[in-house]
Amino acid sequence: EILTFESVVNRVKDFTTDKSELSAAINSISEKPLGATALYDVIYNSIADVAAKQGYKCVIVMTDGENTVYNVSLENVLNRAVNYGIPVYTIGFGNYLDIDVLKELADTSSGLFAKGENSGELSAIISTITETINIIYNLTWNSNATHAQNVKAKIRISTTTEAGNSMQGETTVDYRRVEHAN
């Protein structure tokens, strides 16, 4: 899904796996947005949109980080991202970046922040995000815990590659309840 945002959020292209359609949609976007910036609105809406889809879910935002439309607060965006378990990848570009907001969006939602100053850097950032997304495993378990927050869980994963090599890893994570879109 590709959305633009000025004073309102506009859908340029609905969800598709057709890369040529996505590329054409991106190329149709004007370089200089006019008017206000509904950054928080577009991220808030995008989180709900992707939460309803199957597979790995994330939101990627290319912006300077400025929000001038206040229908939705940054706190509401962060809460929605955490509650739905949707990482927000923020790509900052432009002359006047609000790096603090872009980092907070990425860090709070378990996404990544990167800054790009030209098309080559932006392309490299997109490639890095794509590589990151392609190696993510989504591990889900059902817990009988009655409390929803501040629970630690130890996870141990063992796997064997196609070449027969064994790999193991262990980590401790904070358990959090994730809401599911209906």
CORCOR-V958207 format. One line per field, one symbol per residue. phi: phi as a letter, one per 40 degrees, with the letter a starting at -180 (. if undefined). burial: b if it has 9 or more other C-alpha atoms within 8 Angstrom, else e. Layout:
BEGIN
phi->???
burial->???
END
This chain:
BEGIN
phi->.bbbabcbcbccacdabccccccccccccccbcbgcbcdccccdccdcccccccgcbabbbbacgcbbbbcbcddcccccccccgbcbcbbcahcbcccdccccdccccgcbbabbbaccccccccccccccccbcbbbbacbcccbcbfbcbcbbbbabcccgccbbaaabbccacbcbcc
burial->ebbbbbbebebbbeebeeeeebeebeeeeeeeeeebbbbbbbbbebbbebbbeeeebbbebebbbbbebeebeeebbbebbbbbbbbbbbbbbeeebbeeebbebbbbbbbbbeebeeeebbeebeeebeeeeeeeeeeeeeeeeeebeebeeeeeeeebeeeeeeeeeeeeeebeeeeeee
END
